[in-house]
């Protein structure tokens, strides 16, 4: 069976350019699937990152899966989003 390398990009409070550069590095390394992960207040930033990447790379990227849910951290429930992107080249 063919194994596909997957990288996870955790979106936090760093400038958006940092995540775009990291995404571009993954693509240039030949990674075929990249998961953008944001939790709590960074859910909006994760979606913004996807929209930015989709606007710039359009036909090279396909949204293959979206996962939304909650997890428990330190006794508190926190919402999260995972956007799995497939690189089409």
C-alpha atoms as a printed R data frame, in Angstrom:
   type eleno elety resid chain resno       x      y      z
1  ATOM     1    CA   UNK     A     1   0.000  0.000  0.000
2  ATOM     2    CA   UNK     A     2   1.228  3.493 -0.871
3  ATOM     3    CA   UNK     A     3   1.896  5.633  2.201
4  ATOM     4    CA   UNK     A     4   1.300  9.365  1.986
5  ATOM     5    CA   UNK     A     5   3.249 11.801  4.132
6  ATOM     6    CA   UNK     A     6   0.978 14.061  6.201
7  ATOM     7    CA   UNK     A     7   2.091 17.163  8.087
8  ATOM     8    CA   UNK     A     8   0.088 19.049 10.693
9  ATOM     9    CA   UNK     A     9   0.210 22.835 10.776
10 ATOM    10    CA   UNK     A    10  -0.898 24.163 14.194
11 ATOM    11    CA   UNK     A    11  -2.157 27.718 13.797
12 ATOM    12    CA   UNK     A    12  -1.437 30.012 16.735
13 ATOM    13    CA   UNK     A    13  -0.747 33.697 17.274
14 ATOM    14    CA   UNK     A    14   2.255 34.062 14.969
15 ATOM    15    CA   UNK     A    15   2.001 36.252 11.865
16 ATOM    16    CA   UNK     A    16   0.080 34.633  9.002
17 ATOM    17    CA   UNK     A    17   3.159 34.837  6.735
18 ATOM    18    CA   UNK     A    18   4.894 32.329  9.026
19 ATOM    19    CA   UNK     A    19   2.239 29.691  8.342
20 ATOM    20    CA   UNK     A    20   2.179 30.434  4.603
21 ATOM    21    CA   UNK     A    21   5.970 29.952  4.447
22 ATOM    22    CA   UNK     A    22   5.717 26.721  6.439
23 ATOM    23    CA   UNK     A    23   2.990 25.496  4.078
24 ATOM    24    CA   UNK     A    24   5.163 26.351  1.064
25 ATOM    25    CA   UNK     A    25   8.090 24.458  2.620
26 ATOM    26    CA   UNK     A    26   5.920 21.371  3.056
27 ATOM    27    CA   UNK     A    27   4.756 21.576 -0.567
28 ATOM    28    CA   UNK     A    28   8.323 21.969 -1.854
29 ATOM    29    CA   UNK     A    29   9.363 18.910  0.201
30 ATOM    30    CA   UNK     A    30   6.788 16.849 -1.683
31 ATOM    31    CA   UNK     A    31   4.248 16.470  1.131
32 ATOM    32    CA   UNK     A    32   0.900 15.455 -0.384
33 ATOM    33    CA   UNK     A    33  -1.453 16.095  2.573
34 ATOM    34    CA   UNK     A    34  -1.318 18.964  5.039
35 ATOM    35    CA   UNK     A    35  -3.694 19.372  7.991
36 ATOM    36    CA   UNK     A    36  -4.362 22.910  9.215
37 ATOM    37    CA   UNK     A    37  -5.352 22.779 12.900
38 ATOM    38    CA   UNK     A    38  -6.786 25.608 14.968
39 ATOM    39    CA   UNK     A    39  -8.375 25.565 18.408
40 ATOM    40    CA   UNK     A    40 -10.261 28.153 20.418
41 ATOM    41    CA   UNK     A    41  -9.731 31.695 19.180
42 ATOM    42    CA   UNK     A    42  -7.410 30.420 16.439
43 ATOM    43    CA   UNK     A    43 -10.190 28.627 14.543
44 ATOM    44    CA   UNK     A    44 -10.817 31.840 12.608
45 ATOM    45    CA   UNK     A    45  -7.108 32.159 11.801
46 ATOM    46    CA   UNK     A    46  -6.997 28.539 10.553
47 ATOM    47    CA   UNK     A    47  -9.898 29.222  8.173
48 ATOM    48    CA   UNK     A    48  -8.254 32.496  7.086
49 ATOM    49    CA   UNK     A    49  -5.051 30.581  6.343
50 ATOM    50    CA   UNK     A    50  -6.953 28.076  4.208
51 ATOM    51    CA   UNK     A    51  -8.667 30.887  2.290
52 ATOM    52    CA   UNK     A    52  -5.329 32.625  1.727
53 ATOM    53    CA   UNK     A    53  -3.680 29.423  0.467
54 ATOM    54    CA   UNK     A    54  -6.675 28.583 -1.722
55 ATOM    55    CA   UNK     A    55  -6.638 32.089 -3.222
56 ATOM    56    CA   UNK     A    56  -2.909 31.897 -4.014
57 ATOM    57    CA   UNK     A    57  -2.642 28.263 -5.133
58 ATOM    58    CA   UNK     A    58  -6.219 27.630 -6.306
59 ATOM    59    CA   UNK     A    59  -5.983 24.599 -8.590
60 ATOM    60    CA   UNK     A    60  -3.060 22.990 -6.739
61 ATOM    61    CA   UNK     A    61  -4.943 22.514 -3.464
62 ATOM    62    CA   UNK     A    62  -8.126 20.607 -2.702
63 ATOM    63    CA   UNK     A    63  -9.976 20.545  0.618
64 ATOM    64    CA   UNK     A    64 -10.411 16.828  1.263
65 ATOM    65    CA   UNK     A    65 -11.722 16.757  4.855
66 ATOM    66    CA   UNK     A    66 -13.054 19.088  7.541
67 ATOM    67    CA   UNK     A    67 -13.310 17.986 11.159
68 ATOM    68    CA   UNK     A    68 -14.945 20.177 13.813
69 ATOM    69    CA   UNK     A    69 -15.283 19.207 17.452
70 ATOM    70    CA   UNK     A    70 -14.319 19.796 21.055
71 ATOM    71    CA   UNK     A    71 -11.541 18.444 23.215
72 ATOM    72    CA   UNK     A    72 -10.850 18.792 26.905
73 ATOM    73    CA   UNK     A    73  -7.724 20.684 27.987
74 ATOM    74    CA   UNK     A    74  -7.008 21.226 31.685
75 ATOM    75    CA   UNK     A    75 -10.591 20.478 32.644
76 ATOM    76    CA   UNK     A    76 -12.034 22.926 30.098
77 ATOM    77    CA   UNK     A    77 -13.689 22.129 26.791
78 ATOM    78    CA   UNK     A    78 -12.157 23.796 23.753
79 ATOM    79    CA   UNK     A    79 -13.460 23.819 20.189
80 ATOM    80    CA   UNK     A    80 -11.168 22.932 17.285
81 ATOM    81    CA   UNK     A    81 -11.138 22.651 13.504
82 ATOM    82    CA   UNK     A    82  -8.988 20.480 11.242
83 ATOM    83    CA   UNK     A    83  -8.804 21.235  7.532
84 ATOM    84    CA   UNK     A    84  -7.081 18.527  5.503
85 ATOM    85    CA   UNK     A    85  -5.654 19.790  2.226
86 ATOM    86    CA   UNK     A    86  -4.507 17.568 -0.605
87 ATOM    87    CA   UNK     A    87  -1.755 18.835 -2.914
88 ATOM    88    CA   UNK     A    88  -2.636 17.951 -6.515
89 ATOM    89    CA   UNK     A    89   0.710 17.981 -8.291
